[in-house]
């Protein structure tokens, strides 16, 4: 039976990872995630003037996958796909109200696979989805629950570890009338060190100080820039006059009905923001939350660099999905356009060839699981539907097949370097030439000269989509024992 070092040699060649192969133990993994962060990051160029010095520095010292896309443009199905290694069309997890564990009891997730192969697996914050039942204890050797900045409206049945408090003075902080749910933004009356994500990073930093008898898989899941977009004042001060996205009035005219339906999801929030003159304020809050998240990423990387594990740890930074800020007359995610699917993805650590050179080939968050399996010499898993990124880590010019994003059954987008092809469940289509039309204003799917392009890209779409698994209200869930029974 080959050992982990044999897997490393076979996967990468002895010359390509000398520091890993010569190590006394396999590489550690720092699995660092942000939430709802689109490409408004300095190294991705999505918003000129955004301040993300720490993420940009990580991209320079590692490998930036500048054309990375989520498997699903929504938190839970995206994270379930990444962590199980299987597409939503395979698992049936398409929405935020579906527990993956009772529906997929035999799934071997990424942390489980590391744990089964000798790693100490620890996590804090939003790794799987954040509601109770999405981070079962069998996934972890140790896990610490999300610390929320807004416990005054958290539902206790969803977050049984949260002590609910009265609404604070000034809430809602964004001043919107008819306030609904968590769509708030502003500065909380507390120092940065009291924010939940700061506490997650501090816990991660303390973990890195500890002597580790085993190689470790450490997951730190940050909430920012997810709504509510709360951040310390200094981050709001960075953006006194933000630039608004360009949104042509006729942008949806050539979009099929299914695409318009997705764009209309929570349209009332978009309408209210515009009606009350809060568009710039909301964009400012998103930028502030991105820069706050960037500062926290910097603290986490600084803690790693100061630790005894710095030379033998692979860093993976990722976001679960993108985010609209009025583009296509839409806020939130849950669409199959670039703004929803394009995400930051960076890998850094020993053995990365051509560090600082971005890989422009489209890649998927599904590719993370098989990549880490290969890098760390774990036994491969046949059910994984992503493609290892190791060839791209070794060679910036390596080939990689187009990638697929799925939202709800039988709605798919295929992303190739030049093209985005969307086909909805009713057969209607969109096609965008990303080189000529980077904002996806012109749907050219009806142009017969692009028929061959569509046929080629359609080959990468799933042949079928399984039915959605039951939603949470189909179960009785006991948080103390983490058990589910069908109602």
C-alpha positions in Angstrom: 0.0 0.0 0.0 1.6 3.3 -1.0 2.1 5.8 1.7 1.4 9.5 1.6 4.9 10.4 0.4 4.5 8.0 -2.5 1.2 9.8 -3.5 3.0 13.1 -3.4 5.8 11.9 -5.7 3.4 10.3 -8.1 1.3 13.4 -8.2 3.8 16.1 -8.5 7.3 14.7 -9.1 10.1 14.9 -6.5 11.5 18.0 -8.0 8.4 20.1 -7.9 7.7 19.9 -4.1 11.0 19.5 -2.4 9.9 21.2 0.8 6.9 18.9 1.1 8.6 15.7 0.2 11.5 16.4 2.6 9.1 17.3 5.4 8.8 15.1 8.5 5.1 15.0 8.1 2.5 15.7 5.3 1.6 19.4 4.7 -1.0 21.1 6.8 -3.9 22.9 5.3 -5.3 26.4 6.3 -8.7 26.4 4.7 -9.8 30.1 4.9 -13.1 31.2 3.5 -15.0 34.5 3.0 -18.7 34.8 2.2 -20.5 36.4 -0.7 -17.2 38.0 -2.0 -17.4 38.7 -5.7 -14.4 39.9 -7.8 -14.3 43.3 -6.2 -10.8 42.4 -5.1 -7.6 44.3 -6.1 -5.9 41.3 -7.8 -9.1 40.4 -9.7 -9.8 44.0 -10.9 -13.5 43.9 -10.4 -13.7 47.3 -8.7 -11.0 50.0 -9.3 -9.7 51.4 -6.0 -10.9 48.6 -3.7 -8.4 48.1 -0.8 -7.5 44.5 -0.3 -3.7 44.6 0.3 -3.6 41.3 2.2 -5.5 39.2 -0.3 -3.4 40.8 -3.1 -0.2 39.9 -1.2 -1.4 36.3 -0.8 -2.0 36.2 -4.6 1.5 37.4 -5.2 3.1 34.7 -3.0 0.9 31.9 -4.3 -1.4 31.1 -7.2 -4.4 33.2 -8.0 -7.1 31.5 -10.0 -8.5 34.6 -11.6 -11.3 32.8 -13.4 -12.7 30.7 -10.5 -16.4 29.9 -10.2 -18.7 28.4 -7.7 -20.7 25.2 -8.4 -23.8 26.9 -7.2 -24.5 30.7 -6.7 -25.9 30.3 -3.2 -24.3 29.6 0.2 -25.5 26.1 1.2 -25.4 24.4 -2.3 -22.0 25.9 -3.1 -20.5 24.8 0.2 -22.1 21.4 0.1 -20.7 20.9 -3.4 -17.2 22.1 -2.5 -17.1 20.0 0.7 -18.6 16.8 -0.6 -16.9 17.2 -4.0 -20.2 16.6 -5.8 -22.4 18.8 -8.0 -25.9 20.0 -6.9 -27.3 18.0 -9.8 -25.8 14.9 -8.2 -26.6 15.5 -4.5 -30.0 17.2 -4.9 -28.9 20.1 -2.6 -29.9 23.2 -4.5 -31.0 25.6 -1.7 -30.3 27.0 1.7 -33.1 25.1 3.4 -31.8 21.6 2.8 -29.6 19.7 5.3 -27.0 17.7 3.5 -26.3 15.2 6.3 -29.6 13.3 6.5 -29.9 13.4 2.7 -26.3 12.2 2.1 -25.5 10.0 5.1 -22.7 8.2 3.3 -21.0 11.3 1.9 -17.3 11.6 2.9 -16.7 15.3 3.1 -13.3 17.0 2.7 -12.8 17.4 6.5 -13.9 13.8 7.1 -11.5 12.5 4.5 -8.6 14.4 6.1 -9.7 13.2 9.6 -9.8 9.6 8.4 -6.3 9.9 7.1 -4.5 11.0 10.2 -5.1 14.7 10.3 -6.3 16.7 13.2 -9.4 18.6 11.8 -10.5 21.8 13.5 -12.9 24.6 12.4 -14.6 27.7 13.5 -17.2 30.0 11.9 -19.1 29.5 8.6 -17.5 26.4 6.9 -20.6 24.4 5.9 -23.7 26.5 6.0 -24.2 28.4 9.3 -27.6 27.1 10.5 -27.7 24.4 13.1 -27.3 20.9 11.7 -24.8 21.8 8.9 -21.6 21.2 10.9 -22.1 17.8 12.5 -19.6 16.8 15.2 -18.5 13.7 13.2 -16.8 16.1 10.7 -14.4 17.6 13.3 -12.0 16.9 16.1 -12.9 20.3 17.4 -15.4 22.9 16.1 -16.5 26.3 17.4 -19.8 27.8 16.4 -20.3 31.0 14.5 -20.2 34.1 16.6 -22.8 36.5 15.1 -22.6 40.3 15.2 -26.4 40.4 15.1 -27.9 38.1 17.8 -31.0 40.3 18.2 -32.9 38.8 15.3 -31.3 35.3 15.0 -33.9 32.6 15.2 -33.2 30.5 18.2 -34.4 27.3 16.6 -31.8 27.8 13.8 -29.1 29.0 16.2 -29.5 27.3 19.5 -26.0 28.3 20.7 -27.0 32.0 20.4 -28.3 34.1 23.2 -30.8 36.4 21.7 -30.7 40.1 22.9 -33.0 43.1 22.4 -32.5 45.2 19.3 -29.7 47.7 19.9 -30.3 51.4 19.7 -30.1 52.7 16.2 -31.2 49.5 14.5 -31.7 49.2 11.6 -28.4 51.0 11.1 -28.9 51.6 7.4 -32.0 53.8 8.0 -34.1 51.9 5.5 -37.9 52.0 6.1 -39.8 48.8 6.1 -36.7 47.0 7.2 -36.7 43.3 6.6 -34.5 40.5 7.9 -30.7 40.8 7.8 -30.4 43.3 4.9 -28.7 45.9 7.1 -25.4 47.7 7.1 -23.4 50.1 9.2 -21.0 50.5 12.1 -21.7 48.6 15.2 -21.1 50.3 18.6 -18.1 48.1 19.5 -14.4 47.7 18.6 -13.2 45.6 15.8 -11.9 43.0 18.3 -15.5 42.3 19.3 -16.8 41.4 15.9 -17.5 37.7 15.4 -15.1 37.2 12.5 -12.3 38.8 14.5 -12.9 36.3 17.2 -12.7 33.5 14.7 -9.4 34.7 13.5 -8.1 35.1 17.0 -9.1 31.5 17.7 -7.3 30.3 14.5 -4.2 32.3 15.5 -4.2 30.6 18.9 -4.6 27.2 17.3 -1.5 27.9 15.1 0.6 28.7 18.2 0.0 25.2 19.6 2.3 22.3 19.1 0.6 19.8 16.8 1.3 16.1 17.0 -0.5 15.5 13.8 -0.7 17.3 10.5 -3.7 19.6 10.7 -6.6 20.8 8.5 -7.7 24.1 10.0 -10.9 25.7 8.6 -11.7 29.3 9.5 -14.9 30.6 7.9 -15.4 34.4 7.9 -18.9 35.8 7.5 -17.9 39.1 5.8 -18.9 40.6 3.4 -22.2 38.7 3.7 -25.2 40.7 4.9 -25.7 42.3 7.4 -22.7 44.4 6.2 -21.4 45.6 9.5 -17.8 46.8 9.8 -15.7 49.2 11.9 -15.8 52.9 10.9 -12.3 53.0 9.5 -13.3 50.7 6.7 -16.3 52.8 5.7 -14.0 55.8 5.7 -12.0 54.2 3.0 -14.8 54.7 0.5 -16.3 58.2 0.9 -17.8 58.3 -2.6 -18.1 54.8 -4.1 -18.6 54.2 -7.8 -21.9 52.6 -8.7 -22.2 49.6 -11.1 -23.4 50.4 -14.6 -26.9 49.1 -15.2 -28.4 49.8 -18.6 -32.2 50.2 -18.4 -32.7 47.6 -21.1 -30.3 45.1 -19.7 -32.9 42.4 -19.2 -34.7 42.9 -22.5 -32.9 40.0 -24.2 -32.9 37.7 -21.2 -35.3 34.7 -21.2 -38.2 34.4 -18.7 -36.2 32.1 -16.4 -33.3 34.5 -16.2 -35.7 37.4 -15.5 -37.3 35.3 -12.7 -33.9 34.8 -11.0 -33.1 38.5 -11.3 -36.5 39.3 -9.7 -35.7 37.3 -6.6 -35.9 39.8 -3.6 -36.4 42.6 -6.2 -38.2 44.5 -3.4 -34.9 45.2 -1.7 -33.3 46.5 -4.9 -36.4 48.7 -5.4 -36.4 50.0 -1.9 -32.6 50.8 -2.0 -33.1 52.9 -5.1 -36.3 54.5 -4.0 -34.8 55.7 -0.7 -31.5 56.9 -2.3 -29.4 54.3 -0.5 -27.6 52.7 -3.5 -24.2 54.4 -2.8 -24.6 53.7 0.9 -25.1 49.9 0.3 -22.2 49.8 -2.2 -20.0 51.6 0.4 -21.0 49.1 3.0 -20.1 46.1 0.8 -16.7 47.6 0.0 -16.1 48.3 3.7 -17.0 44.7 4.5 -14.6 43.5 1.9 -11.7 45.5 3.3 -12.6 44.4 6.8 -12.5 40.8 5.6 -9.2 41.5 3.9 -7.7 42.8 7.2 -8.9 39.7 8.9 -7.3 37.5 6.2 -4.1 39.4 6.8 -4.2 38.7 10.5 -4.7 35.0 9.8 -1.8 34.9 7.4 0.4 36.9 9.8 -0.4 34.3 12.5 0.6 31.5 10.2 3.8 33.2 9.2 4.7 33.6 12.9 3.9 30.0 13.7 6.2 26.9 13.5 3.9 25.7 10.7 4.6 28.4 8.2 6.9 26.4 5.9 4.7 23.3 5.7 1.2 24.7 5.3 -0.9 25.0 2.2 -3.3 28.0 2.3 -6.5 27.9 0.4 -8.6 31.2 0.3 -12.0 31.0 -1.3 -15.5 32.6 -1.4 -18.6 30.6 -1.7 -20.3 32.7 -4.4 -20.4 36.2 -5.8 -22.8 39.0 -5.2 -24.9 41.5 -7.2 -25.1 45.1 -6.2 -27.8 46.2 -8.7 -26.4 44.6 -11.8 -29.3 43.1 -13.8 -31.6 45.0 -11.4 -30.7 42.5 -8.8 -29.2 42.3 -5.3 -27.9 39.1 -3.7 -26.7 36.1 -5.7 -28.9 33.2 -7.0 -28.3 33.9 -10.7 -26.2 32.2 -13.4 -24.4 35.4 -14.5 -20.7 36.2 -13.8 -21.5 38.5 -10.9 -23.0 35.6 -9.0 -20.5 32.8 -9.9 -17.1 34.5 -10.1 -15.2 34.2 -6.9 -11.7 34.7 -5.4 -9.6 31.5 -5.2 -6.0 31.5 -4.1 -3.7 28.7 -3.2 -0.3 29.4 -1.6 2.4 27.4 0.2 5.4 25.2 -0.5 5.9 23.9 -4.0 3.7 26.4 -6.0 5.4 27.0 -9.4 5.4 30.4 -10.9 4.1 32.1 -7.8 2.4 35.4 -8.5 1.4 34.4 -12.0 -2.4 34.3 -12.3 -4.0 31.2 -13.9 -6.7 32.5 -16.3 -8.2 29.2 -17.1 -11.8 28.7 -15.7 -11.7 26.6 -12.6 -14.4 25.5 -10.2 -14.6 25.4 -6.4 -15.4 21.7 -7.0 -11.7 21.4 -7.9 -10.5 22.2 -4.4 -11.3 18.8 -2.9 -9.3 16.6 -5.4 -6.5 19.2 -5.5 -5.9 19.0 -1.7 -6.2 15.2 -1.8 -3.4 15.1 -4.4 -1.2 17.7 -2.7 -1.5 16.1 0.7 -1.1 12.5 -0.6 -4.5 11.3 0.6 -6.1 8.3 -1.1 -8.2 9.6 -4.1 -12.0 9.4 -4.1 -13.9 8.2 -7.2 -17.0 10.2 -6.5 -15.3 13.6 -6.8 -16.6 15.6 -9.7 -14.0 18.3 -9.8 -10.7 18.2 -11.6 -7.4 18.5 -9.7 -5.7 21.9 -10.1 -2.2 20.4 -9.5 -1.3 20.6 -13.3 -2.1 24.3 -13.2 -0.1 24.7 -10.0 2.9 23.2 -11.8 2.3 24.9 -15.1 0.4 28.2 -15.7 -0.3 27.1 -19.3 -1.8 23.7 -18.4 -5.2 22.9 -19.9 -8.4 22.8 -17.8 -11.9 21.9 -19.0 -14.8 24.4 -18.9 -16.6 24.6 -15.6 -20.3 24.5 -14.7 -22.5 26.4 -12.2 -26.0 25.2 -11.4 -28.9 27.0 -9.8 -32.0 24.9 -9.1 -32.5 21.7 -11.1 -31.6 21.7 -14.8 -30.4 25.4 -14.9 -26.7 25.5 -15.8 -24.1 27.9 -16.9 -20.8 26.8 -18.6 -17.8 29.0 -18.3 -15.0 28.7 -20.9 -12.2 31.3 -21.2 -14.1 33.3 -23.7 -17.7 32.2 -23.4 -20.5 32.0 -20.8 -23.4 29.7 -22.0 -26.5 29.5 -19.9 -29.3 27.0 -20.6 -32.4 27.0 -18.4 -34.7 24.1 -17.6 -37.2 25.2 -20.3 -34.5 25.1 -23.0 -34.1 28.9 -23.3 -30.5 30.2 -23.6 -28.1 33.0 -23.0 -24.6 33.3 -24.6 -22.1 36.0 -23.8 -18.7 36.7 -25.4 -16.8 37.7 -22.3 -13.9 39.1 -24.4 -16.1 41.5 -26.3 -18.8 42.0 -23.6 -17.4 41.5 -20.1 -20.5 42.9 -18.4 -22.8 40.4 -20.2 -25.1 43.1 -21.7 -25.7 41.4 -25.0 -27.2 37.9 -25.2 -26.1 36.5 -28.5 -27.5 33.0 -28.1 -30.0 33.5 -31.0 -27.2 34.2 -33.5 -26.9 31.1 -35.7 -23.2 31.7 -36.2 -22.6 30.7 -32.6 -24.5 27.4 -32.8 -21.3 25.4 -32.8 -20.1 27.2 -29.7 -23.3 26.3 -27.8 -23.1 22.7 -28.9 -19.6 22.3 -27.7 -20.2 24.0 -24.3 -23.5 22.0 -23.8 -21.4 18.8 -23.6 -20.1 19.9 -20.2 -23.6 20.3 -18.7 -24.9 17.5 -16.5 -27.0 15.1 -18.5 -29.7 15.2 -15.8 -30.4 16.7 -12.4 -31.7 14.7 -9.4 -34.7 15.8 -7.6 -34.2 18.2 -4.6 -33.7 16.5 -1.3 -36.2 17.2 1.5 -36.1 20.6 3.2 -35.5 21.2 6.8 -39.1 21.3 7.7 -39.4 17.6 6.7 -37.3 16.7 9.8 -37.3 16.9 13.5 -33.7 17.8 14.4 -32.1 17.5 17.9 -29.1 19.8 18.2 -27.8 18.1 21.4 -27.4 14.7 19.6 -27.2 16.0 16.0 -29.9 13.5 14.9 -32.7 13.8 12.4 -36.0 12.0 12.2 -38.4 12.4 9.4 -41.7 14.0 10.4 
